[in-house]
Amino acid sequence: MTKIGFIGLGNMGGPMAANLAKAGHDVTATDLSIGAIDRAEEAGCTRGDSVAHAVSDADVVVTMLPAGAHVRSVYTEEYGVIANAKDGALFIDSSTIDVDSARAVSNAAKDKNFAMVDAPVSGGVAAATAGTLTFMVGGEATSFERAQPILDAMGKNIFHAGDAGNGQVAKIANYILLGITMIATCEAFNLAEKLGLDAQTFFDISSTASGQSWSMTSYCPAPGPVETAPSNRDYQPGFAAAMMLKDMRLAQEAAHKAKAATPLGAQSEALYALMEAAGKDDLDFSGVMKLISGKI
């Protein structure tokens, strides 16, 4: 049993903390939302009244926060993790944030002789609840080895991506690919429909041909072919378009700094920004199908 301090109990963090408790770890969990702490307590966690309380006796600290600014604050402010954790603790940040923030916080932890990994996730709320997340982990090999047993309680696929910040690099590169292929899949289904080919027939053909992709076969944006896809429940998420837009923006920010050409990524970001502007970014990210087909 490992003593774990868990900070950030939102849609993803809540079930992740619950799975750690279910695996037999001693989890002290905290959040700005009292309701979120109540739910974590019901799931087997100990109530954390503050960040300092949650981390003061923890062997491992796990954070799941909205953005880089929150991660920097929670780790580096006087009330935060680095100032209040016990010597030798391991820090795991599973937030999806900008690469620069991930590396800056890792360096701040290292300066105080703490080990840290950035370990953003893929899989959404369903995988967080089921304990089948994919973790993309950046940090020293020894820190990754220490983190793996903890991550195993929350995920199914655990990958070491290299040095600090590389977990975030893997995450944003993966999601720029996902965003682009989803939009391409929507365009293809829309074109097929406009030219008189129904969605099921096109799916049957393309899913076994060179146009096949995960966005088609597992998460089809056209209603009908894939029963479990959000398109068959009016695009209720799932993985919200707002979250996809966040990841696309992080990817474009990183691309600009690295002087990497991502023209399709930029166009994809713009399309998801149109969903945001239309007030439809609470739909699943596959709901971009509605934008492309003129229904938004």
N, C-alpha and C positions, 0 to 999 in steps of 0.2 A: 504493500500500500504506500502510495506517495502522497505527500501533502501538497495540494495544488491551490494556488490563488487564481481565480478566474475573474477577469474584468471585461464586461461587455456582454449583456445577456439579451440581445435583440433576437431577430428571427433566426439567425444562424447561431449566435453564441449561446442562446438558451438551451437548445437541444444538444449542442456540443458539451456544455457543462454537465447536462443530465447524463450523457453517455459516459463521461469520465466517472461520475458518481456510481453509475450502474456497473462499471468495471471494477469497483471496489476501492477507488481512490478517495481520499479525504479532501473534498473540494469545498473551499470557502469562496463564495461567489458574491460579486457586487455589481451594481449598475446605478445609473442616475434614476431609473424607474423603480419605484418601490414595488409595483406590480410584478415586474420582471424578477426581482429578488424573491418575492413571494412564490412565484412559479418554480424558481430554482430550488427553493427550500422544499417545496412539495415533491420535487424530483429527487431529493436525497442529498442536496447540498447544504452546507452550513451557511447561515446568513452572514454576509460581510457588510459591516456598517460603513466602511470607507475603503479606499484603495490601500491605505496603510494597514488597516486591520486585515484585509484579505491576503496581503503579501508578507506580513511580518514574520510568519512562521512557516512559509511555504518553501518546499524544495524546488518547485517549478511554478512559474507564473505564466498564465496563458491570457492573451488579450485578443479581443475581437471587436474592433472599433470602426467608426464610419469613415475616417479620412486621416491623412497624414498629420494634420494639425492636432487632432485628438491623440494620436499615438505619441507625437513629440511631447505633448503636455503631460499625458499620463505617465510617461517614462521619466521625463527630465525635470518636472517641476518639484518643488519642495515637498508637496503632498504625495508625490508619485512613487513609482516602482523602485527606481534606482536608489532613491534616498531612504527607502524604508524596508527593502528586502534584506533577508539575512545573507551572510557571507556564503558564497558558493552556489547560490540559486541559479537555475537556468531559466531564461526568458524565451517564450515562444509567442511571436506576434503573428496571428492569422488574419489580420486585417488586410484588405486590398488597398494599397496606398502607392504613392509615387516612389520611384526607386531612390531618389535622393534622400527622402525622409527615412526610408528603411535603413539606408547605409549610415546616415547621421546618428540615428538612435542606436544602432548596433555599435558604432564607434564610441558613443557615450557610455554604453554598458561596458564595453571592453576596457575603457579608461578606468573604470571602477572595479575591474577584475571580475566582471560577470560574463558568463557565456550567454550568447543569444543567437536565435535563428529567426529569419522571416519565413513564414509558412502559410502563404495565402492558399485558398481552397477553391476547388471547382466541384460543382454538383448541386448547388442550391439547397433550399430548405428540406426537400425530401431526402437528400443524401445526408444532410446534417442530422436529421431525425433518425434515419436508419443506421447511422454510423458508417456510411460507405463513401465518405468524401475522398477526393483526390487532393493530396498536399504536395505543393511544389516548394521545396525547402532550400533556402540560401543560408550559408554559414559554414564555419569550420567543420571538418569531418568529425572531430571529437564531439562537437556540440550536436551535430545531426544524430550521432549514435545515441547520445543521451536523450534526445527528443523523441526518437522513433517509438519507444514503448508507449509514450503518452499519446502520440499521434495515432498509433495502432488502435487505440480505444475509440477513436473518432472517425477513422477512415479506413479505406480498403487499399488505396494505391498511394504509396509514399515514395517520393522521388527526391534525391539530392541533386539540386541544380547547380551547385558550386558555391562560390563565395557569397558573402553578405550582400543582399539585394537581388541576387539572381533568382530567388523564388518569385519576387515581384516581376522580374523580367519575363520569366516563363509564363506567369499568369497573364500579363498584358499582351504578350505575343500570341498566346493561345486564344484570347478573347477577341483580338483584332481579326484573327482567322475565322472565328465563329461568327462574328458580326457580319463579315463580308460574305461568307458562304450562305448565311441565312437570307440576306438580301438577294443574292443571286438565285437562290432557290425560289423565293417569292416571285421574282421577275419571270422565271421560267414557267411556273404554274399559271401566273397571270397571262402570259403570252399564249400558253396552250389553250386556256379557256377562251381568250378573245378570238382564237383561230378555230374554235369548235371542237377541241379535244378535252374531254372531261378529266377531272383530277385523278380519279382512280385509274383510268387507262394510262394516263401519262406517268403516274407513279409506278404502275406495274412494269412499264417499259424502262423508264429512266433509272429506277432503283436497281436494275440489273445491268445497266449500261454505263458508259463512261461518265455520265453526269451524277452518279451516285455520291452521296455524302451523308454524314451524320445528321445534318439539318433536314435532309429529306427522309431518311429511313427511320430515324428515332424520334424526330420532333417535327414532323411534316407541318408546314405552315398553312397548307390548304386543308380545310375541313374534309373529313372522310377517311382517307387512307390509313392513318395511324390512330387507332382508337384512343390511346392514352395521351395524345398530344394536346396542348392547350387550345389549339384551333378547334377542337371538338367541344370545348366548354367556353366558347366566346372569348378566347384568349385571356382567361384568368390565369395569373402567374401561379406556379412556374418561377421563372427568372424574369423580373420586371424589366421593361424597356429602360426605366430610369437607371437600373443597375448596369445594364449594358452600356448606356450612354456614359456613365461614370467611368467604366473600364476603357471605353473608346477614347475618352478625353485624356485619361492617364497615358494611354498608348501614344496619342498624338503629341502630348507634352514631352514624353521620353524621346519620340522620334525627332522632334525639332531639336532637342538638345544634342542628340547623337548625329544629327544631319543625315538621318536615314529617310529615304524616299518611301512614303506610304500613301500614294495617291488614292488608292481604293479605300484605305482606312479613313482618309479625310472625307471622302464622299459618304462613307457609311456613317461616320459621326454626324455629318450634316443631316442625313435622313432620320437618325434617331433624335436629333435635336428638333426636327420638325414635329415628331410625336410629342416631345416635351412641350413645344410651343402650342400645340393643339390641346394640351391637357390630357393626353392619352398615354403618358409614359407609365401609368399604373397598369397598363396591359402587359401581357407577356411580351418578351422581345420579339417573338415570332409574329406578334400583332402588327409588325411593320408591313405584313401582307395587306392589311386594311389600308394603309397609307398608299402603297404601290397600286392597289386596285381602285383607288379613288373613293374609298368608303370612310375616310377620315378627312 
